[in-house]
Amino acid sequence: SLSSLSGLGGGGAGLGALGGLGGLAGLGALGANPTSLSGMSQRLVQIPQPKVGRIIGKGGETVKQLEQMTGAVIKMDQSTQAQGHSLVVIHSANPEVLDQAERLVKQLIETGGGTAMPQ
């Protein structure tokens, strides 16, 4: 669960607070239509291949939670996995959202997940 990460980038706003934003917080739905990403900036985070599962989560649950928490669209690019790493591609029109999502991804890589972090 990423619930312990919720206060790290959003001024203490967890998933519950984002629920009030309705469709604005659910930008992850844009991933189904790549043309919707036009006009957005992107940030790449290189992660060691053995840690890809920490970002994706079971059935994609972790990456979906990251999208809900930040409002960013987050995709995995595993085309470089033969070189020992993959890329997390973060899309948003808001630079602060990019910063928050990048910070959360890096924390997941370093700590191994939300459950290892203090509340």
C-alpha positions as CSV (number, residue, x, y, z in Angstrom):
1,S,0.0,0.0,0.0
2,L,1.2,3.5,-0.7
3,S,-0.9,5.1,2.0
4,S,2.2,5.9,4.0
5,L,3.6,7.9,1.0
6,S,0.5,10.1,0.6
7,G,1.8,12.9,2.8
8,L,5.2,13.2,1.1
9,G,4.5,15.3,-1.9
10,G,1.0,16.7,-1.6
11,G,1.1,18.6,1.6
12,G,-0.5,15.7,3.5
13,A,-3.2,15.1,0.9
14,G,-3.9,11.4,0.7
15,L,-6.1,9.5,-1.7
16,G,-9.1,10.5,0.2
17,A,-8.5,14.2,-0.4
18,L,-7.9,13.6,-4.1
19,G,-11.3,11.9,-4.4
20,G,-13.0,15.3,-4.1
21,L,-11.3,16.4,-7.4
22,G,-13.4,13.9,-9.4
23,G,-12.1,13.5,-12.9
24,L,-9.1,15.9,-12.4
25,A,-7.3,13.4,-10.1
26,G,-8.0,10.5,-12.4
27,L,-5.8,11.6,-15.3
28,G,-4.5,8.0,-15.5
29,A,-7.4,7.4,-17.9
30,L,-5.6,9.4,-20.5
31,G,-3.2,6.6,-20.9
32,A,-5.7,4.7,-23.0
33,N,-5.5,7.4,-25.7
34,P,-1.8,8.4,-26.3
35,T,-2.9,11.5,-28.3
36,S,-4.3,12.9,-25.1
37,L,-0.7,13.3,-23.8
38,S,0.0,16.1,-26.3
39,G,0.9,19.3,-24.5
40,M,2.1,17.5,-21.5
41,S,5.7,17.4,-20.3
42,Q,7.4,14.2,-19.4
43,R,10.0,13.1,-16.9
44,L,12.1,9.9,-17.2
45,V,13.3,7.9,-14.1
46,Q,15.7,5.1,-14.7
47,I,15.2,2.1,-12.4
48,P,17.1,-1.1,-12.0
49,Q,15.3,-4.0,-13.6
50,P,15.0,-6.0,-10.4
51,K,13.0,-3.2,-8.9
52,V,10.4,-2.7,-11.7
53,G,7.9,-4.8,-9.8
54,R,8.0,-2.4,-6.9
55,I,6.7,0.4,-9.2
56,I,4.2,-1.6,-11.2
57,G,2.8,-3.6,-8.2
58,K,0.5,-6.6,-8.3
59,G,-1.8,-6.2,-11.3
60,G,-0.5,-2.6,-11.8
61,E,-2.0,-1.6,-8.4
62,T,1.1,0.5,-7.3
63,V,1.4,2.5,-10.5
64,K,-2.4,3.2,-10.4
65,Q,-2.1,4.5,-6.9
66,L,0.8,6.7,-7.9
67,E,-1.4,8.1,-10.7
68,Q,-4.3,8.7,-8.3
69,M,-2.1,10.4,-5.7
70,T,-0.3,12.7,-8.1
71,G,-2.6,13.2,-11.0
72,A,0.2,12.3,-13.4
73,V,0.1,9.7,-16.2
74,I,2.7,7.1,-15.4
75,K,3.9,4.5,-17.9
76,M,6.7,1.9,-17.9
77,D,9.2,1.6,-20.8
78,Q,10.9,-1.8,-20.5
79,S,12.6,-1.6,-23.9
80,T,15.9,-1.2,-22.2
81,Q,15.5,-4.2,-19.8
82,A,18.2,-6.2,-21.5
83,Q,20.6,-3.4,-20.4
84,G,19.6,-4.0,-16.8
85,H,17.1,-1.1,-16.3
86,S,13.7,0.2,-17.4
87,L,12.3,3.7,-17.5
88,V,9.3,5.1,-15.6
89,V,7.8,7.8,-17.9
90,I,5.8,10.4,-16.0
91,H,3.5,12.7,-18.0
92,S,1.9,15.9,-16.7
93,A,1.3,19.5,-17.8
94,N,2.1,20.6,-14.2
95,P,5.9,20.7,-13.2
96,E,5.0,20.2,-9.5
97,V,3.1,17.0,-10.4
98,L,6.1,15.8,-12.3
99,D,8.3,16.6,-9.2
100,Q,6.0,14.8,-6.8
101,A,5.6,11.7,-8.9
102,E,9.3,11.5,-9.5
103,R,10.0,11.8,-5.8
104,L,7.5,9.0,-5.0
105,V,8.9,6.7,-7.6
106,K,12.4,7.2,-6.3
107,Q,11.3,6.6,-2.7
108,L,9.6,3.3,-3.8
109,I,12.9,2.2,-5.4
110,E,15.0,3.1,-2.4
111,T,12.7,1.8,0.3
112,G,11.0,-1.1,-1.4
113,G,7.4,0.2,-0.9
114,G,5.1,2.2,1.3
115,T,4.9,-0.5,4.0
116,A,8.6,0.0,4.9
117,M,8.1,3.7,5.5
118,P,7.1,5.3,8.8
119,Q,3.5,6.7,8.9
